[in-house]
Amino acid sequence: MNSTGAISSISVAVGDFNNDYRLDIVVVNNDTGTIDILVGRYGGFQNQTRYSVGTYPWSVAIGDVNNDTRLDIVVVNLGSNDVSILLGYGNGSFEDQKRYSVGSYPYSVAIGDVNNDTRLDIVVANSGSNDVSVLLGYGNGSFENETKYLVGSSPQSVSIGDVNNDTRLDIVVANEYSNDVSILLGYGNGSFQNQTRYSAGSYPQSVAIGDVNNDTQLDIVVANLDSNDVSVLLGYGNGSFENQTKYSVGSLPQSVAIGDVNNDTRLDIVVVNGNSNDVSILLGYGNGSFENQTRYSVGTYPYSVAIGDVNNDTRLDIVVANSGSNDVSILLGYGNGSFENQKRYSVGTCPYSVAIGDVNNDTRLDIVIANSWSNDVSVLLQYNRGAITYEMSLAPGGGSSLRCVVIGNLNNDTNLDIILANYGTNNIGVLFGYGNGSFENQMMLSTGMNSHPISIAVGDFNGDREVDIAVANHGTKHVDMMLGNGQGKFAIHISYEIGFDTPPLVMASGDFNNDARSEIAIAYDGRDHVDIFVAYNHGSFENQTKYSVGSLPQSVAIGDVNNDTRLDIVVVNGDSNDVSILLGYGNGSFENQTRYSVGSSPQSVAIGDVNNDTRLDIVVANYLNHDVSILLGYANGSFEDQKRYSVGSSPISVAIGDVNNDTRLDIVVANQGSNDVSVLLGYENIVFVKQMIVVTGNDSRPQSLMISDFNNDDLMDIGVINSHTHNIGIFLGYGDISFANQMTYSTQPYLSPCSMAVGDFNNDSRVDIVFVSCKSNSVGIILGYGNGSFGNQMMYSTSSSSSRYSLAVNDINNDSMQDIVVANYDANYLGVLVGHGDGTFESIMLVQLDYGSNPFFIAIGDFNNDKKLDFAVANNGTDSLNILLQTC
């Protein structure tokens, strides 16, 4: 018998939390305010032990670098431009790190004896300096200073092997920006020949070496991020290679490994796909060609993969580092090329690299992870196999007064999750399961003040085949509906006033009428009957009205263009080369569009009175014509034909403001192709002159800009997102026609910022910046000091499968604090980050849009004059504009 230690256990649920085909138990203890989880376990991995390394560790390798027969750890640190060496004691623990300088932005590390002295050496790929560092080992755990060799542009991955059969190790590097691999043949003394390069796919991210066609010559396999495939280059055995053959894999492949996963003596390929959250298995025919992929789900944004026999059954298994979910997935192999469902183990923050080895000399493979954001490595030692039963207690928080527990799979990861009714704190707690019997920290979903949730049911209440949550609130006598998107996120709740005479006591769900949607059964406190409530509609969070616009809408601006005190909408259409004008009725509805021609591939639009006639005008950035279009307004909703003014190459973002204090609006444009910003000063005769160009840096590819006063001197400054150099540039204005040199603030090299907005997020009357990352499913907040400088960034998750963002800032919930709204292109939803007014935000809340809508841009305004802010969303996928009116 297992005791929970509580005297008031009021709710229980049963499920298999760790996917071992054994039922586990969760119990709610009302008196102690805890839940107990009793889990039956078998052999797996212990909880992690973590060791500090440098800043932003990015890649890890394992080897015996001091010749003591004990494995050691080598880590490259992207932020501090060095490698950390952690010598192993042979019992699974490690000495404190020693660090050695390498090149700029080191991305990848490999270990091998490159000078044939029986001592392991280190090779590092440096993305920022476009070279590799070679550190020769002394055999005692220390190393010589680096020697550098040039490779291609932005090297991402390095591997070592003898590709020309001369018994000397050579270096192979994947170069992201030059779309090729570099081969550096070794002389056997630690030095290398100049590189030879071979074309690969688009944005190669990872390289592995092995004999994939059984001719005893080493071949090369490369994972290509942007073309979603792998390149196979068969070797001739003399250091040269055939042209690539490519095979499709999942979305955004990040890492590749080679091994014989089906025991047929032929090497196979394993690839992790960052955007589709899975691994691709390509079984080899043994002649250099491969079967079509088979895919298996892993965690969120997987970034690295390793292959080894982790359960000692002579079959290769797969280990994946999941950067988005902060864990590792282990897929045990059946030995025939297929694999069990993943088991996941928590590690540090943003794990970016994984390696496998027996670090405690017990003949069982252990796992080492480099955690980029927590600046450490995690070591997971393998348990002895055999049944273990233990009890875990989780405390949801003070005052929660737990009332109910249910179990369901809320994020489609095949793992059961726990949902709790927190009566005392007026919210629902969700604990996502890792599938190993452990759970994430509780995510809170508010049910409203004095709601006192007492019972929960889960089901598909809106017919989208995803699990939703229904909550019966004892205090308000309402049922709240929280609609899930299948990724563990839920739309802001919808409250249904069903009209209970007495408070609801218990609730259950099921499809009682066979309509493929769940109904709700509710029993009441003090009543002798049960009510059944049937779902008749999809219960969307806000009313959505769709309006047709042009082809491929890219940007939206809002203003009163016909002087009737009602907000109108202007949409720029990238494929039909025009703008759509939708005049508002002031009740949340709009007239059908009127369209005006602009330049080729317009990308961005802004509204302002550029000729001082009190009528709003339109300015558009034309990407392919390298100019801007100006359409002067007549104040009745119609506009003159465009006038065009040249700017830099490939203008992608436009803003309007008075940058030289002459009371006339000027135009500022970010030019992606020429890596600069154009400033066009306005004159009385409505002529604009390209008065100044400010440079954003070599290969910076500016993506988005804003005009604001960043240093509180009442003069307009410019902020710009530099997508390729991964930073935000600030140009402080002098109030005439000139600007200070650019100050840059790093957004961390892997984030790929693509859009920005400004606001005062901590109520200190200073301008702060929010940017969205297209590569890491997150937004970053940078708080301003009011003098043109900024603090460190804070990151907030925008959920998985995120890409091509737009964002907007405003006070969405009328609490006098700035909130953030993000448009997610791939997942078809809006994300709302509610601000606390101190620079921090709640976890993201989701508003689901139509499947395939692909929202590209969002703007905010009160379209129906009810003093509640509404959303206008430009949808690339449906060539439409969605209007979402806020109802509560």
ABEGO torsion letter per residue (X at the ends): XBBAGBABBABBBBBBAAGAGBBBBBBBBAAAGBBBBBBBBBBBBBBBBBBBBBBGBABBBBBBAAGAGBBBBBBBBAAAGBBBBBBBAGAGBBBBBBBBBBBBGBABBBBBBAAGAGBBBBBBBBAAAGBBBBBBBAGAGBBBBBBBBBBBBGBABBBBBBAAGAGBBBBBBBBAAAGBBBBBBBAGAGBBBBBBBBBBBBGBABBBBBBAAGAGBBBBBBBBAAAGBBBBBBBAGAGBBBBBBBBBBBBGBABBBBBBAAGAGBBBBBBBBAAAGBBBBBBBAGAGBBBBBBBBBBBBGBABBBBBBAAGAGBBBBBBBBAAAGBBBBBBBAGAGBBBBBBBBBBBBGBABBBBBBAAGAGBBBBBBBBAAAGBBBBBBBBBBEBBBBBBBBBAEBGAGBABBBBBBAAGAGBBBBBBBBAAAGBBBBBBBAGAGBBBBBBBBBAEBGAGBABBBBEBAAGAGBBBBBBBBAAAGBBBBBBBAGAGBBBBBBBBBAGBABBBABBBBEBAAGAGBBBBBBBBBGBABBBBBBBABAGBABBBBBBBBBBGBABBBBBBAAGAGBBBBBBBBAAAGBBBBBBBAGAGBBBBBBBBBBBBGBABBBBBBAAGAGBBBBBBBBAAAGBBBBBBBAGAGBBBBBBBBBBBBGBABBBBBBAAGAGBBBBBBBBAAAGBBBBBBBBAAGBBBBABBBBAEBGAGBABBBBBBAAGAGBBBBBBBBAAAGBBBBBBBAGBABBBBBBBBBAEAAAGBABBBBBBAAGAGBBBBBBBBAAAGBBBBBBBAGAGBBBBBBBBBAEBGBBGBBBBBBBAAGAGBBBBBBBBAAAGBBBBBBBAGAGBBBBBBBBBBBBGAGBABBBBBBAAGAGBBBBBBBBAAAGBBBBBBBAX
